Amino acid sequence: MTTVSSFVPRTRRNVELALLLLAVGIVMLAYLNVGFAVQGQVPIDLVTQAAWLLGFAVAFHIVLRWRASYADPLLLPIATLLNGLGLVMIHRLDLANERFGSEAMANRQVMWSALSMVIAAGVLIVLRDHRRLRRYMFTLMLAGLMFLLLPLIPGLGQSINGARIWISIGPFSFQPGEVAKIILTIFFAAYLVQTRDALSLSGKRVLGFPLPRGRDLAPILLVWLASLAVLVFQRDLGSSLLFFGLFVSMLYLATERISWVAIGLLLFSGGAYLAYLLFGHVQQRVMFWLDPWSEQALAQSDQLVRGLMGMGAGGLLGTGLGQGNPQLTYFAESDFIIPSFGEELGLVGLFAILMLYVLLVERGLRTALGTRDGFGKLIAAGLAFSVALQIFVVVGGVTRVIPLTGLTSPFLSAGGSSLLANWTIIALLLRISDHARRPVENEVIVPHTPPAPATQEAGRSAAPQGPAREARA
C-alpha cells in the first residue's frame, strides 16, 4: 500500500496584502492628482482618506486570514481598487459642482463603502459553509420576491427618474432590487441543482433541434413573466434584463443545453418587442439609441450625446484627472460614471478599468470551476455572470451598442444599495473560493498494484475471458 497525501496549496494571503497596499496606493495617487489639478494643493484630508481605506481593507484581510484563509487572493484587492477609484471620481465631481451649491456625495459614498465592507466581513464570519444556504430554497424565493415587490407598496416605494425601484424610510432611500439579485441567484442555484436532471431531458426534435419537454418550460416562462412584470410595474428595463439573463445563463450552466439559450433569446426578443410597442419610455430609449443627435431626441434629453462627446474629448490618453468637464453630463456620478472616467483617463485608462472587471469575473468563474459541489458552482458562476452582464449593459448603453437601461457600474457608481450588494457578492465568492481551494483533510490511499507476470500463461490468467471478465469490468 502506498499513501499519497493530498496537495496543500498556498493560502496567498501575503500576496493579497501586498496587492491591497498597491491598490490603496493607486487610489491615493489619483486622489492627490485631483487635489493638485482642481485645488492646486495637496488635499487636507489625504491622510484621513488613506487611513480609513487602508484600515478597512486590512481589517477585511485579517478576517480572511481568520475565517477563509484559502480564499482567492485577487478578489479583495480588485474590489478595493474599483471602490477607491469610484470614490476619487465622485469626489472630483463634488469639487466641480461646488459652485452650483450641490450636496457633496463623496462623504456619503465613504460611509456606504465602510458599511458595505463591514457587512461583507460579517457574511464571511457568519456563513462558514455556503452549502447551508441550500436548505432555505423556498425561503429565499419568497424573500427575493418580497424585495422585488417592496417598491410597489404605496407610501414606501418611490419613483426616481421614471423608475419605481426605490423605497424611502425617513431620510434614507434604498434599492431592494440589488439585494433581490443576490437572493434570487442563490435560489436559482438551489432550484437548478435539484431539478437539473429533469431539465436536461430532451423532448421532441424540431428541424433537428432538440427541445425540452413541455412541462419543463414552466420555470423559464415564470421567470420571463416576472421580468416583464418588473418592466411593466416598476419601469426598470435594466433589472428586467438582468434577472432574465441571469436565470437563462444559470439554466444553461446547469443543463449544458443550447436549446434553453435559444428559447431564452426568443422569449427575450418577443418581450422586448412587446415592451417597445406598449411603453413610451422603452420607445424613448430606442430613439436615443438609434439617433441621439436628432432634434426629437435632443428636445427630450441630451445626456447620451454629452457622454459621447466627453469620451471623444478624452481621446486616447484622456484630459487628466481633474482637468476635464465630466460634470457637464447628467448623472455623471452614477449612470454615466464610465464616460466620466473615459474623458479624464482616456481610452487607455478606461480599458484598464474594464480589465479589472474582466479579471474579477474570471476569478469568479475560476472559483466555479474549482468548487467540488454543484450548488457552489452555480452560485459562483451566477454571481460572476451577473457582474459581467451588468458591466456589458452599462458600457454598451453609454457607447450606443445597446439602448440605455439605467443600471450602475459595480463599485464605481454612487449609491449605497449597489455597494452593499456588490461587496456581498465579493464575500460569497470569497467563501466559495475558500471551499474550492481548501485541501481535503483525509489522505487518499492508493493500493499498490504489482506488475503483470511476463509469461504468456500468467498473462492469460490475469485477463479472464467471457463472463468472468465482464463481471470484473
N, C-alpha and C positions, 0 to 999 in steps of 0.2 A: 504494500500500500504506500502511495506517495501523497503527502499532504501539500496542497497548493494554497497558499494564503491569498486572500483577495487583495487586489491592488488598492493602496491607500493614496488618494490624490492629495495634493497640497490644498490648503484652505485658501491661499492667495489673499489673506486679509491684509498683509503688509503692502501688497500691490494696490489693493483698494485704498488704503490710507494715503499712499503716495499720489494716486490719481485724484483723490479728494483734495489734497493740498494744491495740486496743479489746477484743478477746476476752480477752487476759490481764488487762486492767484490770477487766473484769466479774468474772472468776474471783477475782481478789484482793479485790475489794469484797465478794463473797459469803463469802470466807474470813475477812475481817475481821469481817463481820456475825456469823458463827458464833462467833468468839472472844469478842466482846462479849456475845452472848446466853447462851453456856454458861459461860464462864470469867470474864466481867466485865472483861476486859482485852484489849489488843492481843496477838495470838498472837506468841510469841517467835520463831517460825520464819517469820514473814510474808515477810521479805526473802529468806530462803533459798528458800521455795516460789516466789516470784515470779521469782527469778533462774534457777532450773532450768527452769521452764516457758517463760519468755521466751527463754532461751538455746537450748533445743532447737527451739522454734518458729522462731526467727530462723535457726538453722543449717539447718533444713529449707528455709526460704525461700531461703537462699543457694544450696542445691543446686538448687532450681528455677531460679534465675537462670542457673545454670551449665549444667544439663542439659536443662531443659524450660522455656525462657523464655516460651513461648506457652501454657503450661498454664492451666487455668481458675483465676481468682484468688480464687474463693469457697470452694473445697473445703477447702483447708488451714485457713483461719480457722474455718469451721464445725466441722470435726473437732476443732480445738484447744479451742474453746469447750465443746463437748459433753464432751470428755475432762476438761477442767478442772472443769466443774460436777459430773461424776461423782466426781472426787477430793474436792471440797468436801463432798458428801453422805456419802461413805464416812468422811471424817474426822469429820464431825458425829456419825455413828453410833458411831464409835470412842469419842468423848468420852462419849456417853450410856451405853455399855456398859462403861466402865472400872470401875465399881463392882462389876461381876459378874466381873471378872478375865479378860475375854475378850481374845484376841490382837488386837493392832492390825492392821487390814487396809490402812489408808491408805498406810503405808510400802511395803508390797509392791506396791500399785497404782501408786505413784510409780515404782518400779523397772521394772515392766512397761510403764508408759507411755513411759518414756525408751527402753527397749529396743525397743519397737514402732516409735517414731519413727525410731530408727536403722536398723532393718531396712527400713522403708518408704523411707527415703532411699537405702539400698543398692539396693533394687529399681529406683529411678529411675536410679541410676548405672550399674548393670549392664545393665538392659534398655533399650537405645537405640531399639528398634523392636518394638512389640508383635506385629507380623506374623510375627516369627521363631518365636513360640510355636506357630504352626500346624504347623510341621514335626514337632512332638513329640506328635501327636494320640494315638496309641496308648500312648505312654509316659505321658502324662498320665492316660489312662484307667486304666492299671494302678496308677499312683501314687495316684489317687483312691480306687480300691477297696482298696488296701493300707491307707490311712489310715482308711477306714471299718471295716476288719476288725481293726485293731490292738487295740481294747478287748476283743475276744473271745479273745485269746491268754491261756491260763492263766498266772498269775503276773505278767502285765503289765497286764491290764485290771483295773479297779477299779469296783465298784458304789457310787454315791453317790446317796442318796435314791431308791433303787429302779431307777435307770437306769445301765446299764453303758456309759458313753460316755467314761470317763476311763482314762488309762494313768498308772502311777506308776513313776518312776525315782528311787530314793533318796528324798530329802525333797521332790522336785518332782512335781507332777501336771499333766497336760496333756490337753486335749480335742482329739483329732485330727480330729474331725468338722468343726471350724471351718476347718482347712486343706483338708480334702476339699471343702468347699463352694466354695472358690475354684478348686481344681484341676479339679473337675468342671464348673464354669461355663465354663472355657476349653476343656475337652474338648467339651462340648455345642456351643459356638460353632464349633469346628473341624469337628465332625461334621455339623452342620446346614448349614454353608456348602457342604460337599462334596456333600451329598445332598438339598438343598432342592428341586432340580428334580424329582427322583423323588417326594419327599414332597408336592409341590404338585399332582401329577396326581390327577384325580378318578377314582373307581371308580363303583360303582352309586349310583343315587339312590333313597333310601327316603323316601316321603312328600314328595317334592320337595326332600329334603335331601341334598346331595352328600356321599358318604362316601369316605374314602381307600381305595385298593386294599388287599386283604387282606395281601399281603406287606409293605406299608409300615407296618402296625400293629406290627411287631416291636419297633422302638425304644421306643415308648411303653409297650408291655407289659413289656419288660425293666426299664425304669425303675420302673414300677409294682410289679413283683415285688421289685426291690431296695429300694424304700421300705418295702414290707411286711416284708422281711427285717430292716431296721433296727428296725422297730417290734416284731417278734417276738423277736429275739435280744438287742437292746440296750434294749428297752422305752423307746424315746425317741420319743414322739409328735411332739415339735416338729421334730426333724431330719427325720423321715419326711415330714411335711407340707411342710417347706421344700424338700427335694430334689425331690419330685414336682412341687410348684407351680412351682419354678424351671424345670424342664425343659419343662413344658407351656407356660409363658409364652414361653420362647425358641423353642419349636416354632411357636407362633402367629406370633411376630415374623418367623421365617424364611420361613414359607409363606403368611401372611396368610389362613389358612383357619379359619373359625369351627368347622368340624367337628372339628378337633383339640381345641379347647377343650371342646366338648360331650362328646367321648369321654373327655377327661381328667376332667371333672366326674363323669361316670358311673362311671369307674373309682375315683375318689376316694370317691364315695358308697358304692359297693359295698365297698371296702376298709375304710372307717370303720365300716360296719355289721358287717362280719365281725370286725373287731377288737373291737367292743363286745360281740359275742356270746362271743368266745373268751378275752378277757383281763380279769382283775379290775381292774387298775389303770386301764384305759380306762373301765370302768363306774363306778369311783370318781370319775374326773374329770367324767364326765357328771352324776353325782349332785351333786357340788359346784356344777356349773354351773346345774342346774335349781333346786335348793333348798338353798343353803348354810346356811340357818338351821334346817334340820330337825334333830331330835335325832340321827338316824343320821349325818348329815354332821358335826355338831359333835362327836360322840363320836370321830370319826376325825381331824379337823383343822378348826381354826377360822381358818386362815391367810387364806383369801379374805374371810371376814367381818371380820377385823381390818383388812385392807387397805381394804375398802369403808368401814368406819367411820372410818378415818383420813382418807380423802379427803373423807368427809362432814364431818368436823370442820374440815377446811381451808376449806371453803366457797369463796367467790368469790376472795378475796384471800389466803387462807392464814393460818396462825398466825404466820408469820415464820420465817426460818432459825434453827434452834436453839431454837425456842420450842414445838415440838410434841412428839409422842411416837411418831415412826415406828419406834423401836426395839422397840416392843411387837409389831410384825408380824414373823413368822419370815422369815428371808432378805430382810430389808429392804434389804440392800446389793446384792443380785443379782437374783433373780427379781422382787422386789417393790420395786425402787427407783423405779419410776414412781409408785406410791401414796405413797412417801416424799416425793417432790417435790410431789405433789398436796396432801399435808397441809400442808406448810410454805410452799409458794408459791401454793397455791390453784389454782382453775380457770384464772385468767389466766396464771399462771406456767407451768402445765402445757401450755397451748395454745402459749405462746411456745416451749417446748422442742419440741413436736410440729411447729411451723412450721420450726424448724431442720432437722428430719428431712425435712420436705416440700421445703425448699429444697435439701437435699443430694441427694435423689432427682431433683429437677427438673434440677439441674446435670448429674447423670449421664445422664439422658435427653437433655438438650440436647447433651451430648457424643456420644451415639449418633447423633443426627440429623445432626451436623456432620461425622462421620467419613466419609472417602471410600472405605473398604473394608468389605465385608460382614462380615468376621471381627471387625474392631474394633467395628462397630455392635452385633453380638450380644454381645460381651463387655461393653461398656459398659452396654447395656440389661439384660443378665442380672445384673450386679453391682448396678445401681441397683434392679432389681426385688427382688433378694434382701434388700436393706436395707428396702425398703418392706414386703415380706411379713413380715419378721421383726418390724418395729415394729407392724404390724397385729395379728399373732398375740399379741405381748406385751401391748399395750394392750387388745386385745379380751379377753384372758384375765383380766386383773385388773379389768376393768369388767363382766364377765359377758356380753359379746357372744358369745363362743365359749368352749369349755372351756379350762382351763389346759393349757399344753403344756410348760412348763419352759424355754422359750427366754429369753435375756437381752437387755437393751436394748443396742444397739451403742454403744460408747464410754462409756456411763454405768455399767453394772453392773460389779461387782468380778469380776475374773478375767483372767488373763494370756492365755489362749487366745483369748478374744473380742477383746481389744485388738490382739493380733498380727494376727489375721485382718482386722479392720476397718481398721486402718492400712494393711495391704497392699492392701485394696480401694481406699483413697484413692490409693495410689501408682499402681495400674494405671489408675484413672480420670484421674489427672493425666497419665500418659504418653500415653494415648489422646487426651485433650483437647489436648495439645500438638501431636500429629499432625494433629488436626482443624483447629486454629486457625492452624497454621503456614502462611504463604503459599507458593504454588507458585513454585519458583525460576525456571522457564522463563517467558518472556514469551509472551503469546498474540498471534499475528499474524492480523489480520483483513483480508482483501482488500477493497480499496475498489471498490464496485460503482457504475458510472456510472448516472445516471438513465435510464429508458427513453425512447426517442425519442417525440416528441409526435405525429408523423404517423401516420395510420391504417395506411399500408403498413409503416412501421417497427414498429408495434405488432403487425401480423400476422406479420412476420418474427421478432420477438422471442418469439412464442408459437407454436411449431411444433405442427402438428396430427398426429393419428394416431400411428403407431409411433414417430416421432422424439420426440414429446412424452412418450410413455410411457417410452421409453428414457432420456430425460433425467431423468424423475422417479425 
